[in-house]
Amino acid sequence: MADEYFSLVCDDVPHDVLLTDPGVRVMDVVRLVRRLTGLSLWRSQGLATQVPAVVLACVPEEDAAAAVSALRDAGARAETRERPESDS
């Protein structure tokens, strides 16, 4: 039997969540980054204070929008960006 390879086509383009400013309530944002990423508190603090930083990479649009909304509710400035398609 011949081997056949299929290229999967995904309707949802992956998105990145970019933290641009932690705002005034930095510790709230650090805790939220920890919850979103699963990183340690130390690494979450480093990620939240060295902006701009990609908090989540290659996530579905709904998850990215929910993360941005949660970050904004915590007082941070965040945005979602479409990840460009790779040629590979």
Contacts in CASP RR format, 6 or more apart in sequence:
PFRMAT RR
TARGET T0000
AUTHOR 0000-0000-0000
METHOD contacts of the structure
MODEL  1
MADEYFSLVCDDVPHDVLLTDPGVRVMDVVRLVRRLTGLSLWRSQGLATQ
VPAVVLACVPEEDAAAAVSALRDAGARAETRERPESDS
12 60 0 8 1.000
12 61 0 8 1.000
13 61 0 8 1.000
13 82 0 8 1.000
13 83 0 8 1.000
13 85 0 8 1.000
14 57 0 8 1.000
14 58 0 8 1.000
14 59 0 8 1.000
14 60 0 8 1.000
14 82 0 8 1.000
14 83 0 8 1.000
15 58 0 8 1.000
15 59 0 8 1.000
15 60 0 8 1.000
15 61 0 8 1.000
15 63 0 8 1.000
15 64 0 8 1.000
15 80 0 8 1.000
15 81 0 8 1.000
15 82 0 8 1.000
15 83 0 8 1.000
16 54 0 8 1.000
16 56 0 8 1.000
16 57 0 8 1.000
16 58 0 8 1.000
16 59 0 8 1.000
16 64 0 8 1.000
16 80 0 8 1.000
16 81 0 8 1.000
16 83 0 8 1.000
17 36 0 8 1.000
17 54 0 8 1.000
17 55 0 8 1.000
17 56 0 8 1.000
17 57 0 8 1.000
17 59 0 8 1.000
17 64 0 8 1.000
17 67 0 8 1.000
17 68 0 8 1.000
17 71 0 8 1.000
17 78 0 8 1.000
17 79 0 8 1.000
17 80 0 8 1.000
18 52 0 8 1.000
18 53 0 8 1.000
18 54 0 8 1.000
18 55 0 8 1.000
18 78 0 8 1.000
18 79 0 8 1.000
18 80 0 8 1.000
18 81 0 8 1.000
19 29 0 8 1.000
19 33 0 8 1.000
19 47 0 8 1.000
19 48 0 8 1.000
19 51 0 8 1.000
19 52 0 8 1.000
19 53 0 8 1.000
19 54 0 8 1.000
19 55 0 8 1.000
19 71 0 8 1.000
19 76 0 8 1.000
19 77 0 8 1.000
19 78 0 8 1.000
20 51 0 8 1.000
20 52 0 8 1.000
20 76 0 8 1.000
20 77 0 8 1.000
20 78 0 8 1.000
20 79 0 8 1.000
21 51 0 8 1.000
21 76 0 8 1.000
21 77 0 8 1.000
22 29 0 8 1.000
22 30 0 8 1.000
22 48 0 8 1.000
22 49 0 8 1.000
22 51 0 8 1.000
22 75 0 8 1.000
22 76 0 8 1.000
23 29 0 8 1.000
23 75 0 8 1.000
23 76 0 8 1.000
23 77 0 8 1.000
24 75 0 8 1.000
25 74 0 8 1.000
25 75 0 8 1.000
26 48 0 8 1.000
26 49 0 8 1.000
28 74 0 8 1.000
28 75 0 8 1.000
29 48 0 8 1.000
29 71 0 8 1.000
29 74 0 8 1.000
29 75 0 8 1.000
29 76 0 8 1.000
30 41 0 8 1.000
30 44 0 8 1.000
30 45 0 8 1.000
30 48 0 8 1.000
30 49 0 8 1.000
31 41 0 8 1.000
31 44 0 8 1.000
32 70 0 8 1.000
32 71 0 8 1.000
32 74 0 8 1.000
32 76 0 8 1.000
33 39 0 8 1.000
33 44 0 8 1.000
33 47 0 8 1.000
33 48 0 8 1.000
33 55 0 8 1.000
33 71 0 8 1.000
34 40 0 8 1.000
34 41 0 8 1.000
34 44 0 8 1.000
36 55 0 8 1.000
36 56 0 8 1.000
36 67 0 8 1.000
36 70 0 8 1.000
37 44 0 8 1.000
37 47 0 8 1.000
37 55 0 8 1.000
37 56 0 8 1.000
38 44 0 8 1.000
39 47 0 8 1.000
47 53 0 8 1.000
47 55 0 8 1.000
48 76 0 8 1.000
55 67 0 8 1.000
55 71 0 8 1.000
55 78 0 8 1.000
56 63 0 8 1.000
56 64 0 8 1.000
56 67 0 8 1.000
57 83 0 8 1.000
58 83 0 8 1.000
59 67 0 8 1.000
61 80 0 8 1.000
64 80 0 8 1.000
65 80 0 8 1.000
67 78 0 8 1.000
67 80 0 8 1.000
68 78 0 8 1.000
68 79 0 8 1.000
68 80 0 8 1.000
71 77 0 8 1.000
71 78 0 8 1.000
72 78 0 8 1.000
END
